[in-house]
Amino acid sequence: MTDRTLSTWIVRGAVMLALGVSLPQATQAGSAGHDRPPVGVALDPLFQLMAHDGRPVTRSDLRGKPFVVLFGYTNCDDVCPTSLFEVSVLLSGLGSQGDRLPVLFVTVDPEHDTPEQLKTYLEAFDSRIIGLTGSRDQVAAVAAAFAAPLDKVQAGDEGKKHLSQLFFMDRYGLLARPVNYTATQTVGAVAKRLLAQ
């Protein structure tokens, strides 16, 4: 965190306290899983997407739980299968605790990745991973909320760009930390801290 960012949070907190405004519950709860003040992400677009089983993910599905969001697409031949494999290993290692850590795989290729396509693709990974798709505009809104790049791919082009990060959200729906999927020890540590909140 930069000194300027820290100063901004300190000033905001001081102003809120001076005005008699209570701090958000997530900030009061401590910093489990957070390396910096938690960041708000507009989650509404997420609840407009369709899961691979044909139903939408709702607020009640995630309420009170930490969760993970990652972006990818089923025609990806390196980053996506590797990151999904690492997430599967994480969930397996967490055992029954992994049931309390929903993992949402948001496609960046909604024209190709229908719910049926996502369902078939995700059969190779942990069954607790939920694939999400929607219209191009709906997916773009989710990507924008997480500041994830979303590039339209021409037919036959395998050069789609997307982040290789896992976005760990705390149980209040605030961004706890983005972690590169290759940082397996960090991924496991962050997941355990968030589950311990």
Secondary structure as UniProt FT lines:
FT   HELIX           3..18
FT   TURN            19..20
FT   HELIX           25..28
FT   TURN            32..33
FT   STRAND          39..40
FT   HELIX           44..48
FT   STRAND          50..51
FT   TURN            52..53
FT   HELIX           59..62
FT   TURN            63..64
FT   STRAND          67..72
FT   TURN            74..75
FT   HELIX           79..94
FT   HELIX           95..100
FT   STRAND          103..107
FT   TURN            110..112
FT   HELIX           115..122
FT   TURN            123..124
FT   TURN            127..128
FT   STRAND          129..133
FT   HELIX           136..145
FT   TURN            146..147
FT   TURN            155..156
FT   STRAND          165..169
FT   TURN            171..172
FT   STRAND          174..180
FT   TURN            181..182
FT   HELIX           184..195
//
